[in-house]
Amino acid sequence: MTSDHAVDIDKHVRVYVTVFVALMVLTLITVAVSYLDLSIPMAVTVALLIATVKGSLVACYFMHLISEKKLIHAVLVLTAAFFVALLLLPILTVSDGFGIDR
Amino acid sequence: MDIPYTFEVRRDTGLTNGKIGIWLFLASEVMLFGALFASYILIRTGAESWPRGDTLLDVPLATFNTIVLITSSVTMVMAWASLMRGRFGTFRIYMGATILLGGVFLVVKYFEYSHHLGLGEFPSTNNFLAVYYTRREALEDESRVVHQSGRALGPLLAFRGSGLDLPLPDPVSSVGRP
């Protein structure tokens, strides 16, 4: 282990602590928002927005995706595409109205 | 037979095989949860009415458990950083804290479930509770337990017989090394 390496890790640890604080603050914001009397669509939108930011922070910094190799990113992009397809398929089968007797 | 490219990086991928493996596993978990999210959206949008979550669930308790989970993510990544610095003692403290926090999460869940069951709120009571017990809770708890024990075992097994100065094969936590 070189000293450069140790400095590198120290830098990482500072990032982890910052992200940790950010996650805590965002959690408290989510909770605070739940006490506001928002409409359901609004509440869901806000909650999902905050959750997306939190999830991205964890993935980018705790799981080191931000400095990851291309192959891993490619795997995840493919996964995201199939995930969207998986969500859309059942929604489309209902919303297109085919085969539904009303 | 040894798994190739466990410590040494493959030149064409720029990665160890273990790391690709764990990301493929995570990708498959995304699809598992995707099926659950899709069914949740269908159940919820198809329902005549849907209760507000905070009328049935305990917000402070859920907040506490969220904080437990976030803290356990941090202790996990700090455990990894300790290994990278070659500090095995610190690693053990952080890893122990991570496992302990996983346990705290489950204990809180135990009290949450028994409270609901005591009120006669079963998965069969309504769709909200069905989703609550299956999607959000059971699977996430399960994956928590699996992940945390996996995370604990991975580096420990790697240490067995490999010596402190070898690069770690912990696949998810890998930052650019010199």
Interface residues (C-beta under 8 A of the other chain):
Chain A: M1 T2 D4 H5 A6 D8 I9 H12 V13 Y16 V17 V19 F20 L23 M24 T27 L28 V31 S34 Y35 I40 V58 F62 M63 H64 S67 K69 K70 L71 I72 V75 L76 L78 T79 A80 F82 F83 L86 L87 L89 P90 I91 V94
Chain B: T13 G14 L15 K19 I20 W23 L24 A27 V30 M31 G34 A35 F37 A38 S39 I41 L42 T45 G46 W50 R52 D54 V59 T63 T66 I67 I70 T71 S73 V74 M76 V77 M78 A81 M84 R85 G86 D165 V172 S173 S174 V175 G176 R177 P178
